[in-house]
């Protein structure tokens, strides 16, 4: 009997979807403890079957903060730089998947670009390769064409160096319907970005409201657009929020701290 760490848990999906609920519930029979990456995931675990009295530990995702200065941008490819053409960039990062709700990203872009000049929206990430994600990628690209979004929305696909792209952004948005502890948000914070995100997970460690970003209701396009416009129109606030984002990452999301916490759990539960 050992503690089990769950990677890729989607708390608002996997506690109701039988495809996940049955095998994870069965693991409860031979598990002394669970390790998850957000408090909302621990709530989902308690909805499963046969939990018994297994302990649940929350260890947030963590990042390497030692290897380089993640606030310095890498040069962009010429075609991307030409398309951006000096505009302020609002970005989203993530694998193309249903729960990421990138349709919301497009809807926000349509509203914001009517209210702010010299702004563009860049989506970094590609489909995983399974048919649903490939079809979703096609759907998003068709929206750009059909709704004439190509002047201010660009899908960049997979990036070899997302960390080098993030510092080009002025605001990072997360439009997801469900998350655990999203690395894309953590990496944006490490790059010193203000965050506007949906209430898709346990956001307390990620966003300090009015200090490094904003949390809006899931699928609330108007509020997300309002918060994004607020930051785009206030460069002082963007810098202040970005600085606080980086401080939060240093305080709560160091890889060495999480590794030590995990080691202590395994020793305690062995």
GUNUTI-134358 format. One record per residue (C-alpha): residue in three letters; x, y, z. Coordinates in steps of 0.001 Angstrom, whole numbers, plus 500000, padded with zeros to 6 digits. Layout:
BEGIN
alaXYZ
...
***
This chain:
BEGIN
unk500000500000500000
unk501590503239498803
unk500649506877498230
unk499621507589494626
unk500270510831492767
unk497755511746490081
unk499037513666487047
unk496657515302484615
unk493621515095486877
unk490678517207485670
unk488624517562488805
unk485368518690487216
unk485472515924484619
unk487055512886486190
unk484863512731489284
unk481761512278487087
unk483075510474483989
unk482831506708484507
unk485827506143482217
unk487989507712484913
unk485855507263487984
unk485882503454487970
unk489669502816487680
unk490602505613490051
unk488021504428492559
unk489442500910492341
unk492874502276493217
unk491396503439496503
unk491420499790497638
unk495237499647497608
unk496131503266498343
unk497271504641501665
unk497266508269500502
unk496624510463497480
unk498741513352496226
unk497014515947494039
unk498000519371492770
unk495081521490493957
unk492527521583496748
unk489678521300494249
unk491125517962493131
unk491033516704496697
unk487342517623496798
unk486805515585493624
unk488592512578495109
unk486126512501497970
unk483332512035495412
unk484824508748494241
unk483969505281495501
unk485674503228498208
unk487838506086499433
unk488063504582502924
unk490246506741505145
unk493089507468502739
unk494787510770503411
unk494877513409500662
unk497879515702500286
unk497968518794498097
unk501321519543496439
unk500985522285493804
unk502807522077490493
unk506241523659490575
unk508750525244488211
unk512496525507487843
unk513430529060488792
unk517202528623488639
unk518264528047485030
unk517686531471483435
unk515928534813483581
unk512457533958482296
unk511512537623481869
unk513774538046478822
unk512075537299475476
unk513643535208472737
unk513584536654469189
unk510414535895467263
unk510325534356463813
unk510120536978461106
unk506605536101459947
unk505236536253463498
unk507036539500464255
unk505726541019461026
unk502154540003461872
unk502385541404465429
unk503892544626464037
unk504607546202467412
unk501151545620468870
unk500462544731472506
unk499964540966472790
unk497385539104474851
unk498241535418474968
unk496919532025475934
unk498960528820476143
unk497799525231476219
unk497149522011474392
unk494132522260472109
unk491482520466474157
unk487817520928474998
unk488342521919478624
unk490682524768477614
unk487690526568476043
unk489713528536473500
unk486450529607471886
unk486197531935474873
unk489662533290474017
unk488412534143470517
unk485217535727471876
unk487227537899474262
unk489517538941471405
unk486540540129469355
unk485327542361472183
unk488700543688473312
unk489945544645469848
unk486858546824469375
unk487728548729472536
unk491531548833472369
unk493760549807469491
unk497087548166468680
unk496376544854470402
unk496498541303469064
unk495762537845470484
unk498135534872470146
unk497271531276471001
unk500240528956471585
unk499597525227471493
unk498547522438469177
unk496309519375469228
unk497448516236471014
unk496863514182467860
unk493674512376468866
unk490660512953466576
unk488704515225468965
unk491649517582469507
unk492502517641465778
unk488896518480464931
unk488837521193467612
unk491996522710466119
unk490278522751462700
unk487185524334464265
unk489224527163465773
unk491076527796462513
unk487751527847460634
unk486484530475463081
unk489440532712462249
unk488599532449458559
unk484796532658458747
unk484678535484461295
unk487502537520459741
unk489667537323462850
unk493004536874461080
unk493989540503461528
unk494052540265465318
unk493951536542466276
unk496723534098465391
unk497139530431466252
unk500870529815466534
unk500740526050467069
unk503336524293469180
unk506360526302470279
unk509759524777470996
unk510437527519473541
unk507246528751475174
unk509272530337477996
unk511020532508475436
unk507726533641473929
unk505856534495477128
unk507832537683477915
unk506556539154474630
unk503045539152476126
unk501470541966478092
unk498639539874479587
unk498191536110479934
unk494652534751479968
unk493435531301480969
unk489983530471479613
unk489674526887480868
unk486512525252482157
unk488516522947484448
unk492152522692485563
unk494242521311488365
unk497172523675488889
unk497818524947485343
unk501489525126484375
unk500696527685481657
unk499591530145484337
unk502607529375486513
unk504959529928483579
unk503241533219482792
unk503707534296486380
unk507365533253486215
unk507700535503483159
unk506293538401485169
unk502858538638483564
unk499511539799484947
unk496930537018484854
unk493251536992483906
unk491800533536484426
unk488524531711484858
unk487527530215488180
unk488463526796486801
unk490456525459489748
unk491760526378493169
unk492995529856492222
unk494035531062495660
unk497751530390495239
unk497772531506491605
unk495956534820491716
unk496037537424494436
unk493039539507493290
unk493814543119492418
unk497514542428493023
unk498681540099490257
unk495502539448488305
unk491804538686488234
unk489599535608488496
unk486354535645486514
unk483476533145486345
unk483869530252483918
unk482701531157480391
unk482049534819481328
unk483230536552478170
unk482144540064479143
unk483929540098482508
unk487096538569481066
unk487090541186478318
unk486548543989480847
unk489450542830483032
unk491732542413480028
unk490901545913478750
unk491544547316482223
unk495072545920482178
unk495757546874478578
unk494851550485479357
unk497064550715482437
unk500749549966481884
unk501613550818485504
unk499123548254486777
unk500448545646484331
unk503987546106485601
unk502888546028489240
unk500777542916488720
unk503565541228486775
unk506065541883489537
unk503723540386492104
unk503146537342489876
unk506848536624489887
unk507038537061493659
unk504188534571494148
unk505947531967492003
unk509134532370494011
unk507200532012497269
unk504962529051496454
unk506087527170493350
unk509800526368493550
unk510600522881492216
unk512982522105495057
unk510307522902497651
unk507762520593496033
unk510341517822495658
unk511119518019499370
unk507415517950500261
unk506862514884498059
unk509813513104499627
unk508439513739503106
unk505030512331502109
unk506509509118500723
unk508649508617503819
unk505666509249506085
unk503371506872504149
unk505780504036503399
***
